[in-house]
Amino acid sequence: MGNEAYYKGDYQKAAQLYQKACDGGEAFGCAILGTSYKNGQGVKQNFSTAKQYYGKACDLGLQLGCDNYRKLNEKGY
């Protein structure tokens, strides 16, 4: 559902749906929410918050989350 909103250009709605998925323990939802914060799509851009969501995705076993967490960490966030 979040991807559907995203592809329609409703980034705020997409971010809300990704948040709901992440809160429910969906690793991919956390990773995509991290990307939303990194890019400022639907939410205010915040690299520290992006890193937190990538970290949660990593903790839930998603390698993409681990990779993006590491990249932001290397950039000092």
N, C-alpha and C positions, 0 to 999 in steps of 0.2 A: 504494500500500500504506500509506503514511503517513497519507493522508486517511482510509482505512478505519479504521485504529486510532484516529485522532482522533475520528471520528464515533461510535465505540463508547465513547468516554470514556477510552481508554487513552492518555493524553497522554504518558506516559514512553516507551511503545513508538513512538508517533508521532514523538516527538523523535528517537529513535534512527534511525528510518527516514529522516527528513528529513536527519539528519546524514550518513547513507550516501549519499543522493542528492546532497547538497551536495559531499561529498568526491569524488563522481564527475563534478562539473562541471555539475550541474543547477541552473540559476539559481533556479527556483521553489522547489526544496528549500531553498536557502540563505535565500530570503526568508521562507518559512514557518518555518524554524528561528529566524530573527531574531524573528519574531512570538512564537514559543514562549518565547524568552528575555525579550522585552518584557513578556509577560503572565504569566510564571512558570508555564507549563503544561507539565508533564513534566520541567522543569528548574528550577533555582533562578533566580528573577527577577534579571536582570542587564542593565541598559540598555546598558552599554559593549559587552558581548558581542553583544547584539542589533544594535547599530550595526555591528559588524564583519561580521556575517552579511549585513546589508542592503548593506553596501559590496561584499561579494563578489558578491552577486546583481547589483548595479549594474555591477560590472566585467564580469560575464558577459552584460550587455546587457539586463537586465530593468528597465524603467522603474519598476516598483513598488518595487524595491530602492532605486533612486536617490531616489525620493520619500520613502520611510521613513527612509533614511539622513539626508536633509536635515532632516526633521522632528526627529529625535533630536539632530542637530547644533545646530539652532536652540534646543533646550531645554538645551543645555550638556553633552550626553553625548559 
